[in-house]
Amino acid sequence: MKLSWHGLLGVVATRRGVAWVVCFSMASVWGIADVQAQLVAGSSIFSATGFVDNVDELQGLTPEERVNVAVYENCHRSVVHIETRGDTDSVLNRILTSEGSGSGSIWDQTGHILTNYHVIKGATQLVVTLHDGKQFDATVVGHDVSNDIAILKIAPEGYELLPVQPGRSERLKVGQRVFALGSPLGLEQTMTVGVVSSVNRTLPSLSKRTMKSIIQIDAALNRGNSGGPLMNSRGELIGMNTAIASRVGENSGIGFAIPAATILRIAPQLIQFGKVRRPSIGIESIAETEKGLLLVTLEPGGPAEKAGLQSVRIVRRKTLLGELIRRDYSTADVLTEIDGEPIRSADDLLSSVERRKAGDSILVTLRRKDETVRVPIRLVDESMTPVQ
């Protein structure tokens, strides 16, 4: 779907003096009571999943501390450090080289690496460092700017990789313990501990879209945590560290993470297709009004046009001075709902459509002159829409 947009929120956007520094976090819904019970009762710590086996090493630690140690021991080998290098604008005929760093997670044993898009944006060289210092050159397999997700690929050459284990983020609870791993400020293999501060936050993305269902945490995050995993007390990936809200660009106790539910929806498509194959409703541009979204242009031959939706009509009239062209807005439908869900902005429209898949049918509610009209539309694969 193609829409007209105005205004841009970039990597760092300000609101009331607070900078949204793109660099990190997310979460899932598992408590620590069961884990603590295993730690107290068992002679080994998560021995079945590779956690600390020697209980003597943990003597004198509280149950909470044992959970912290166990999560790190089981998860840190799945965390990678990412170094980037890219060329920027030339000055005095010299090419300036920019360098940066971030974090990532091993996604599978074939060498796919999960990270943020903003970590690798503009990079011409990528180097991935594993937990033991082993380094690999990496290439970009695919990225999704709207959700700030990217997948890299390394060639492990027989080297055994330890992928993260995805968890669930749909039922996160405020107060649930979370663990943020990564390479903040270039310091590799670190972990901070906190709780879920809030859920269903929103953040601006580089594509001018709004990322939704974002998890807010109080675990300390700093520059370089971007792309690192957010884990629950079971050692499962429940999010990806993404951003902090800070006036100075460093940790202020307000961090944000992309939820695992979004990652699990996007990552497989990036690996298979190199991009997200989004469904299309066939609307090219809209105008936001108090009554809803006025349909300005539709894709010729697209789903909306085929369903009979009406856009702004172009009126041409010949005069002595030539052809006069004007737009007749009175003919255009105003979209107000999709499947009963109010649609008030372009972002509402995109989010509603993209939650579905190609082939799904939706029921759109329109204001057509003084009438309310409901029209079913079958979504199609965006790549299959007519090219003009």
Secondary structure, DSSP 8 states (H G I E B T S, - for coil): ----------SEEEETTEEEEE---------SHHHHHHHHH-SSSSGGGT----GGGGTT--HHHHHHHHHHHHHGGGEEEEEEEEEEEEETTEEEEEEEEEEEEE-STT-EEEE-HHHHTT-SEEEEE-TTS-EEE-EEEEEEGGGTEEEEE---TT-------B---TT--TT-EEEEEE-GGG--SEEEEEEEEEEEEEEE-TTS-EEEEEEEE-S---TT-TT-EEE-TTS-EEEEEEEEEESSSS--S-EEEEEHHHHHHHHHHHHHHSS---EE--EEEEEE-SSSEEEEEE-TTSHHHHTT----EEEEEEETTEEEEEEEGGG--EEEEETTEE--SHHHHHHHHHTS-TT-EEEEEEEETTEEEEEEEE-EEGGGS---
